[in-house]
Structure formats: C-alpha cells, structure tokens
Amino acid sequence: MTSLSRRDLLRVAVALPAAGLFARCRAMAAPNVNRVKITNVRAMAIRNIAGNCLIRIDTDSGLTGYGEAGATGPMARARIETMKGSLIGKDPLPIEVHFHNMTTLMHTYMAHIPTISGIDMALWDLAGKIIGAPVSTLLGGPFRDAIPMYSHGLNLNMLDKSSCRDWAQRIKEMPEGFTAFKNGIDPLLGVPAARFAPTLTTQQLRNVARGYANCREAVGDDIDIAVHCHNELDTPSAMAVAKAVEPMNPLFIEDALNPPFSEAWMALRRSTRVPLLTGEKLEMVRGFKPFLDNQAVDIIHPDLAFAGGITGTRKIADYAAQFRIPVALHNVGSLVLTYANAHFGGSIQNFYRSESQLGRPGRYIEGMAAGNPPDVRKGLLKVPTGPGLGLEINPDFLRKNLAPGEEYWG
C-alpha cells in the first residue's frame, strides 16, 4: 500500500468538505434540474462600492440572480463576453461545473477571477431562488444565524485626543452597536493610501504609537481597534509598526506587507505577537496556500468578489480549517456583497468577522434594499432567511446611483 505524504493528506482533506457541500446542493436541486435556462449575463457599476460592479443573470423562468464582481463595469462586460458561450442556454444549477469551466479558461485570455466571482455569486443567488432556500442552507449551514462585523474609524484625527473622544462618542451611539473598528494608518504616516511608502522615519513611528494610543484611551477596553494598512510598508517598517502598536492591544494588523506571499511575511510573523491578517487581493486556494502552509498569518481575509466567489472562497475556507485558521471577509462593496458575506459567514465553522460599510453616515448602502433591510444589532448582521441571498434590490436606487458612463443594465 502506498503511503500518503502530509501534503497528499491535506489535499484529500480539503476536497472532502467541498464534495459534501456540492452533494448537498445537488440533492436539493435535483427536482429542478434542467427546468430553467440562463438567457443573459450582464454587468453594471454603481457609485461608492470601491470600483466593484454588480452582476445580473437572467433566466427564461423570470428569476434573476445577483452577484458582485471585483471589477469595473467595462472590465467585467469585456470578460463576460469571453464566457457567455459556456453559460447562455445552460441550466444554472450545476454551479461546480460552471465554476470549473470559467476558472480553467486559458485561451485566448486567462480566467479573470474577480469577474467570475460575481457570476458565481449570482449563480448561488439564482440557485436559492429556484430551489426556494437561503444560500446559507445550500452551503450546509447554518453554524450561526448572525455574523459578527467590524466597521471603520472615519472622520477623526488620531493625533488629536479631542477628535478621538468625539469619534468614540459617535460610535458608541450608533444603533448598529459595532464593537470593533479598523483605523487607517496612512494619515498618521502622511502617505497616500495603497501606495508603497519609503522606510518609515522615527517621527512617523512616534505618530503611529501616539495615534493608536489616543484611540484606545478614547474608547476604553470595550471597543476593539485594528490597524488598517494597505500593503504599503516594507519589512523593517512593518516590524516597527507592530512594535509601536502592541501596547494598544490591537485586534489585528491588516495588510502590512506586499500582497503576495514572501519570506518577509515569515520575518514579520516571528517579530511580533500582534495578530496578522491579510488576503483581500488574493485569488483562489493558490493565493492563500503559502500563507496557510507556512502559518504566516493568524487570520485570512478573502473578498468574495475577488477570491473566487462563494464556490472558490469556500474551498479556501475549507483549506484554512485544516490549520485551524479563522476566515474573515473583506467587504467595501454593496448590499449584494454584504448579504453574500452573511450567508457565507453563517455557513462555515471557522468564520471570524466580516468587514462592512453598514452604518456609515447617510446609510447609503442600506438604501439598496427594496425590502428586508439589513438587520444589525450589537454588531451582528442577521443572516437573511429568504430564498437565495434574500435581497430584494430597489431599482430606483440603482438608476439614481449609476457610475459615470454606465447605462441601466446595458
């Protein structure tokens, strides 16, 4: 009998949960197989969802599925044209087949995972509507009926204690009751967000230490604060930032180093006791595997709109579970992505938290719902119980908030 290596065992272990997932979905879908056909796949961008766009899949039954892609409208539409032939006229229910066909595309273009992510999300929404069940049920859940969320520290000067106190008062009065916030480091450094920064100076590091200490003093111990980087630091700067914020007891440091895995992540891991989190720009299991294999981070942070949709991210979560690593979800997108996060977070055992734009001034994202608005209490988002994602979209909201140059569903 041939013995299996540790790598072989892990490969088998990660395949088993996925096999169970799709078997459950297939069994629930069986009475509806080949009753519905896809008639169109479209993309449309709206404002204020971080450059993402919405995906819509229409069928001959009148049912429509919605997803969100980590791509602009023009980019997603161009990539959809390369995949339409494998989708139009097909039954939407064999999602694993569609996922395989889309993600293995190599000629004449390599598969574009962010666009595929939105299509996959829309297929799950559509499957739930056809079957008459929430996506979380199709995924094998629920492990929980509400998911913990974290928000953003906005409209404050972290170097000004008075501004920090005002911010602390505002967040404690928010009806959503968030108890965790991530605050951006870039204003303290005086550098643009998401741009590579030169090695930090002593003064910049003093600002980092003081700014986060001011936030901790303002909110006390009842609110968790995370350090929000944008992959802008070099290795010695990342180590120094971790040392500077450690007395504040941060929830985590996000995206301190360049996104792909490198030995720099291992050096940072060895240098600090502060939890490390990364992953919002990584795709598929292949992007996360070296981080997990080397235990380089404490929490992975995929984005359903970038990493492979619900199908691809479930494979990532199952692989992470073999290492007892929790899964957080990145999200600065629309209510479609937010509801998808809720279903996904409710359906996996190793879920940690989801990022959210809910509760921001003006409640822009919330206006997307025509019915069943998001239910957030004590920082927990209730997993919707309606079919599919459980989101009824307000078409007037979409029309009023089209991104520049976009037409209403093309």
N, C-alpha and C positions, 0 to 999 in steps of 0.2 A: 504494500500500500504506500502511495506517495505521500510524504508529509507536506503540510502546508506551512509556508512562512508566515510571519506576523503580518506582512503586507497582504498576502493572499487572504488571510483570515479577515482582515479589515475590509477587503474588497467584498467578500461574501457577506459580511455583517451589514455593510451599508446597503447592499442590494436587497436584503430580506425585508426591511421595513417598507421600501418603495414597492416591492412586489405585493405586499399586503395592502398597501394604500390603493394601488390600481385595481387589485382584485375586488376590493370593497366597492369602488366606484363602478367597475364593470357590472357587478352583480346588481347594484341599484339601477343601473342604466339599461339593463337587459330588455325590459319591456318596451323601451323607447328607441331601440337601435334601428337606424335607417328610416325613422319616421320624419326626420327633419333634415333639411339640406341647407348648407351655407350659400347665400346668394351674393353677399358683398362683404368686404373688409375695408374699413375707412379709418382715417386718422384726422384729428383736428386739435389744434392747440388753443388753449385759453391762457389768459394772463395769470401771473402770480402763482405758478406752480413749478418754479425753478427750471423752466425750459422743457419740462415734460410735455407730452401731448396725450390726448385721450384716444382710445381705440374703440371702434364700434364694429361688431359682427352682426349682420342681418341674416335672417333665415326665411324660408318660404312658409314658415308657420306663423310669422308675425312676431316671434320672440326675438329679442335683441340682447346681446351680451356686451358688457363694457369692461374695458381694461385701461391701464395707463402705462405708457412706454417712456423710458428714459431717453427720449429723442425729441427733436423739434418736429413740427408738423411736416415740413417739406422732406426732412430726412426719413421719417417713418413712411411717408407715402411712397417715396422712391424705393425703399426696401420692400414694402408690401407688394409692389409690382413684381418683384423677383420671386415672390412666394405664392401669389394668387392662384397659379395653376394647380398647386397642391391642396388648395383649400376650397375654392369655389365648386359647388356641386357635391361636396363631401358631407358626410354625417359629422356633426361637431363633437359627438360623444367620445370617440376613441382619442382622447387627449394625448395619451402617451405616444401614439403613432404620429400625430401631428407634431408633437414636440420633437420626436426623433427626426422626422423629415426636415423640419425647419432648422434645427440646431446642427445638423450634419451637412448642410449646404456648403459647398466649397467652390463651385464654378457656376457662373463666371465671377461671383462675389462670395467671399466668406460670409458665413452666417452673422447677422447683426443682432447680438443677444438683447440689447435694450428694446429693439422693435419687437422681437419675438416674445420678450417678457410681457409686453402689453397685450399681444394676441393671445398668449397662453392664459393670462388673467381673464380676458374676455371669454375664452372658451370655458373656463371654470364657472364664470357667472352664468353663461348660457346653459351649461350642463345642469346647474342647480335649478334654473327656471324650467327646463324641460322635465326634470325628474320631480320637481316640487320639494326640494330640500335645500337647506343652507349649505354653502360651500364648506363650512366647518364640519358638518356631518359627513359630506362626501370624503373629506380628508381624514376621517376616522375619529374625530373629536366628539364632544368637547372635553379637553382636560380642565377647562375653566370657562365660565360664562362671561367674564370680563377680563380685559388685559390691562396691565399697568402701563402707564405712559409717562413720558417726560417732555417738558416744554423748553423754551428758550429764554435766556436772560436778555431782554431787549430794553432799549431806551434808558440806559443807565451809564454813568461814568464810574467805572470801577475804582478809579483813583480818588474819587470824591466820596467821603463817608456819608455825607448828607444825601447824595444821589442814591447811594446803595440803600440807605434807610427808606427812602421814598419808594424805591423798587420793591423792597421787602414788604412794605405795607400793601402795595398794589397786588402782589402775587398772593398774599395771604387772604385778600378779599375776592379773588377770582372764584366764581361759582363752580368751576371745574375741579377745584381743590387739588391742583397738582402739588406734589411733594418732592419733585426732582426737576432740576433745570440745568441746562448746559450753557455756559457763558463763554463767548468767543474771546480768544487770546489776542487776536490781531490788533484791536485798538490799543492794547497795552504795549504792543511791540512797535506800533506806528508803521505797520506794513499793510499792503492790500491783502485782502483775504484770498486764499487759494493761489498765492504766488510764492515761489521759492524765496526764502529770506536768507540774507547773509548770516553768518555765525553771530549769535546774539551777544550783545555787549553786557557788561556788568550792570549798567543802568537799566537796560531792558529787563534783565532778570530781577532787579530790585522792584521794578514796576509790576512784574508778574506776581512776585511774592506779596507785595502790598495790595494789589488789586483783588486777588482772591481771598486774602485775609480780611479785607474790608467786607466782601460779600458774606463770608462766613460769620463775621461779627454781626452783620445786619440781620441775617435770617435765623441765627442760632443753630441749634442742633436738629431741629425738626424738619429742615429742608435740606435735601441732598443737592450738591453742586458738582457738576462735571466740568472738566477743562476741554473746551472745544477748539481743537486745532484744525487746519485744513491741509495737512501734508506738507507744510511749508518749512519745517525745521530740518537742519542737518543733524547728524548723530550726537555730537557733543552738546548742541543746543537742546535737543530733546531730553538728554540725560539731566542737563542743568534745570530745565523747566520742571521735570518730575521731582527733583530735589527741592526746588523752590516752593512747590505747591503741597508737598507732602504734609506739612503741619496743619493744613486746612482740611485734611482727610477727604480728598475728592472722591466722588463716586467712581470716576474713571477719567483717563486721558484719552481723547479720541484723535485718531489720525495724526499722530505726532510726526511720522516719517513718510517718505515717498510711498505711494500705494502698493506697488508690487513687493513681494517678499524678498528680503535680502538678509545678509548676516547682521546688518545694522539693527534689525528688529530683535535679534537674539542678544546683541550687546545692550540694547535698551532694557530688555526683559531682565537681564542679570543685574542691572544697575539700580533697580527701583522696586519698592514694594507696592507702589500705586498700581491699581488695575489698569490694564491696557485694552483698548477697544479699537477695532478697525474693520473696514470691509465695504464701505458704501459704493466704491467704484470697482469692486472685484466681480468677476463673472464666473458662474458655474462652479462645480466642485473643484475644478482645476485651479481657480484663483485662490481658494481658501485652503486647499490641501496642504501646501507647505507651512502655513501658519499653524494648522492643527497638528500636523505630523511632528513639528518641532516645538509645540506648546509655546509659541512665541507671543501669544496674546491670551488674555483672560476671557474675553467676550468677543464673538464675531458679530458683524454689523452689516449684513447684506441689505440691499434695497430690492424689493420685489420687482420694481420697474427697471432694474439694471441687471440683476444677478441671474435671471432665468425665469422670471415669473413665479407662479406658485409651484409649478412642477419642478423647475430647476432648483429653487430655494429649498423645497422640501428635501431634495437629495442632499443639499448642503447641510441642512439641519440634522438629517439622519447620520451623516458622516461625523458631524460635531458631537453628536450624542455618544459616539464610541469613545470619545476623550473626556466626557463629562463637561463639555464646554457649552455655556449658555449662548442663546441666539437672541440678540436684539435686532430691531428692524429700523433702518433709516427711512425717513419719510418727510420730505418738504413738498409733497405733491398735493393732489386734490382729494376730495372726499372718496373718489373711487379707490385710490391707493390706501386711504385710511381705513375704509371698510375691508379691503382685501387683507390689510395687516391684522385687523381684528379677527377675521376668520382664521388666518394662518396662525396667529398667536394663540388662539383658542384650541388649535388642533395639534400642537406639538408639546411634548413633555418638557423639553429643555428651553422653553421660552423665558426671556428676561424682561425686556421692556420695548415699547415702540416709541419712536420719536413722533411728534405731532405738531401740526400747525393750528390745531383747535384752540380756541380761547384767545386768539390774538385780537387786538383792538379792531372793532368793526365786524368781527366774526365773519370774515369773507368766505372762508372755506365752507362754513356751515350753510351759507346761502345756496349751495349747490343742490341741497335736498329739497325735493318737492313734497316729500312725506317721510316719515320715520327719520327725524333729525338725529344726529349722534347724541347718545346718552352717556355723558361723562360725569361721574361722581367720585369724589375723593381720589381723583387722578386715575380712575379706572374707566375704560371705554367698554360699554356693554357690547357683546358680540351680537350683531343683528340676527334675528330668527327667521326672517323672510327667505323666500327661495333665492338661490344664487347668492350674490353679495348682499342682498336685502336693501339695495339702494334704489330709490326712485328719483331720477335726476330731473331737475327743474330746467326745461328747455329755454325758458326766458333768461335764466342766469347765464346759460351758455352763450346765447345770442348777444347779450349785453357785455360779455367779457371775452370775446374772441381776441386772440393775439393779433397784432398788426399783420395785415396781409392774408389772414385766414378767412375762408368762407364757411358758412354753417354746413358742416359735414360734406364739404366739397361739392 
